[in-house]
């Protein structure tokens, strides 16, 4: 009887033999144990950015205002990367240790403001959609603002986001008269 000296030949000869009952039981038990351990393995958590201190509304976030923590379950709308939040203003105050979500962020820049405007044309109010860009025109034909973003619509009233100076003027004029918009 001769033995092969090469490793591949030895492996082939071992694989040709049928597995014993003991080996089959050992493999089945190992697979079952692996499945149980994987099923009950604890969740390592969900990294989430929280406020490192109490923050005021309107404050632009800096890296020092943020801290990464691990929560046991995910929170909808949270952030994992601080670059997504740095420089963005808060819409409302935030307590230290509370996760920051997309709802907590202001949708306008610090030099922007929103103003509600009643449109003169009811049919146009049904056409405009949030996110669209419009120019605002007075009844005398004067252009009050250019490239204003529509934030939301409610019937004949449209909320526009535009530079703060224009927003103040448009809000004051809309008290006396309905305004028109042209779609861009």
C-alpha positions as CSV (number, residue, x, y, z in Angstrom):
1,X,0.0,0.0,0.0
2,X,1.4,3.4,-1.0
3,X,0.5,6.8,0.3
4,X,0.4,9.9,-1.8
5,X,2.7,12.6,-0.5
6,X,0.9,15.7,-2.0
7,X,-1.7,17.6,-0.1
8,X,-4.3,17.8,-2.9
9,X,-4.2,14.1,-3.3
10,X,-4.8,13.6,0.4
11,X,-7.8,16.0,0.4
12,X,-9.3,14.2,-2.6
13,X,-9.1,10.9,-0.9
14,X,-10.7,12.3,2.3
15,X,-13.6,13.9,0.4
16,X,-14.3,10.6,-1.5
17,X,-15.0,8.8,1.8
18,X,-18.6,9.0,3.1
19,X,-19.0,11.0,6.3
20,X,-19.6,9.0,9.4
21,X,-22.8,9.5,11.4
22,X,-20.9,11.2,14.2
23,X,-19.5,13.8,11.8
24,X,-22.9,14.4,10.2
25,X,-24.4,15.0,13.7
26,X,-21.6,17.3,14.6
27,X,-22.1,19.4,11.5
28,X,-25.8,19.6,12.0
29,X,-25.4,20.6,15.6
30,X,-22.9,23.3,14.6
31,X,-25.2,24.7,12.0
32,X,-28.1,24.8,14.5
33,X,-26.0,26.4,17.2
34,X,-24.8,29.1,14.7
35,X,-28.4,29.8,13.7
36,X,-29.5,30.2,17.4
37,X,-26.5,32.5,18.2
38,X,-27.1,34.6,15.2
39,X,-30.8,35.0,16.0
40,X,-30.2,36.1,19.6
41,X,-27.1,38.2,18.9
42,X,-27.7,41.6,20.4
43,X,-28.1,44.6,18.1
44,X,-25.0,46.8,18.3
45,X,-27.1,49.9,18.1
46,X,-27.7,52.8,15.7
47,X,-25.3,55.7,15.6
48,X,-27.2,59.0,15.8
49,X,-26.2,62.7,16.1
50,X,-27.6,64.5,19.2
51,X,-27.2,68.0,20.5
52,X,-24.2,68.2,22.8
53,X,-25.7,71.2,24.7
54,X,-29.0,73.1,24.8
55,X,-29.4,75.0,21.5
56,X,-31.5,78.0,20.6
57,X,-33.9,78.2,17.6
58,X,-32.2,79.7,14.6
59,X,-28.7,78.8,15.7
60,X,-26.5,77.6,12.9
61,X,-25.1,74.2,14.0
62,X,-21.3,73.8,14.4
63,X,-19.3,70.6,15.0
64,X,-19.1,71.5,18.7
65,X,-22.9,71.4,19.0
66,X,-23.1,67.8,17.8
67,X,-22.2,64.5,19.5
68,X,-22.5,61.0,18.0
69,X,-24.2,58.4,20.3
70,X,-25.4,54.9,19.8
71,X,-29.2,54.3,20.3
72,X,-30.8,50.9,20.8
73,X,-33.3,51.4,18.1
74,X,-33.4,53.7,15.0
75,X,-35.1,57.1,15.1
76,X,-36.7,58.2,11.8
77,X,-35.1,61.2,10.2
78,X,-31.9,61.2,12.2
79,X,-28.4,61.9,10.9
80,X,-25.2,59.9,11.2
81,X,-22.7,62.3,9.6
82,X,-22.0,65.7,11.1
83,X,-21.3,67.2,7.7
84,X,-25.0,66.9,6.9
85,X,-25.8,69.3,9.8
86,X,-23.0,71.7,10.2
87,X,-24.0,75.2,9.2
88,X,-27.7,74.5,9.0
89,X,-30.0,76.5,11.3
90,X,-32.5,75.0,13.8
91,X,-36.2,75.6,13.4
92,X,-36.9,75.1,17.1
93,X,-34.8,74.8,20.3
94,X,-33.1,71.5,21.0
95,X,-32.2,70.0,24.4
96,X,-28.8,68.4,25.1
97,X,-28.8,64.7,24.3
98,X,-31.9,64.8,22.1
99,X,-31.5,63.3,18.6
100,X,-31.6,65.9,15.9
101,X,-34.0,65.0,13.0
102,X,-34.8,66.6,9.7
103,X,-37.9,68.1,11.3
104,X,-35.7,70.1,13.7
105,X,-33.9,71.9,10.9
106,X,-35.1,75.2,9.5
107,X,-35.9,75.1,5.8
108,X,-34.8,78.6,5.2
109,X,-31.4,80.3,5.4
110,X,-30.9,83.0,8.0
111,X,-31.3,85.8,5.4
112,X,-34.6,84.2,4.2
113,X,-38.1,84.5,5.5
114,X,-41.5,83.1,4.6
115,X,-44.6,85.1,3.9
116,X,-48.2,84.1,3.3
117,X,-49.8,85.6,0.2
118,X,-53.3,85.5,-1.0
119,X,-53.3,85.0,-4.7
120,X,-55.5,87.1,-6.9
121,X,-56.2,84.2,-9.4
122,X,-57.9,81.2,-7.7
123,X,-57.2,79.0,-10.8
124,X,-53.4,79.7,-10.5
125,X,-53.5,78.8,-6.8
126,X,-54.6,75.3,-7.8
127,X,-51.7,75.0,-10.3
128,X,-48.7,76.1,-8.1
129,X,-47.0,73.4,-6.1
130,X,-44.5,73.4,-3.2
131,X,-40.9,73.8,-4.6
132,X,-42.0,75.8,-7.6
133,X,-40.3,79.1,-8.3
134,X,-42.4,82.3,-8.9
135,X,-42.2,86.0,-9.3
136,X,-44.5,88.1,-7.1
137,X,-46.4,91.0,-8.8
138,X,-48.6,93.7,-7.3
139,X,-51.9,94.8,-8.7
140,X,-50.2,97.9,-10.3
141,X,-47.8,95.5,-12.2
142,X,-44.7,96.2,-10.0
143,X,-42.5,93.1,-9.5
144,X,-42.1,92.7,-5.8
145,X,-39.9,89.6,-5.7
146,X,-38.2,87.4,-8.2
147,X,-37.5,83.7,-8.0
148,X,-39.4,83.1,-4.7
149,X,-39.8,79.5,-3.7
150,X,-43.3,78.1,-2.8
151,X,-43.1,76.5,0.6
152,X,-46.7,75.3,0.8
153,X,-50.2,76.0,-0.5
154,X,-53.5,76.1,1.2
155,X,-56.4,77.0,-1.0
156,X,-55.8,80.5,-2.4
157,X,-53.1,81.2,0.1
158,X,-49.5,80.4,-0.8
159,X,-46.5,80.6,1.6
160,X,-43.4,81.9,-0.2
161,X,-39.8,81.7,0.9
162,X,-37.7,84.7,-0.2
163,X,-35.2,87.3,1.0
164,X,-36.2,88.8,4.4
165,X,-36.5,92.4,3.0
166,X,-38.9,91.3,0.2
167,X,-40.8,89.1,2.6
168,X,-41.6,92.0,4.9
169,X,-42.8,94.2,2.1
170,X,-44.9,91.4,0.5
171,X,-46.5,90.5,3.8
172,X,-47.5,94.1,4.4
173,X,-48.9,94.5,0.8
174,X,-50.8,91.3,1.0
175,X,-52.8,92.6,3.9
176,X,-54.5,95.2,1.6
177,X,-54.6,93.4,-1.7
178,X,-54.3,90.0,-3.4
179,X,-51.1,89.5,-5.3
180,X,-50.3,87.7,-8.5
181,X,-47.5,85.3,-9.3
182,X,-45.9,84.2,-12.5
183,X,-44.4,80.7,-12.8
184,X,-40.8,80.4,-13.8
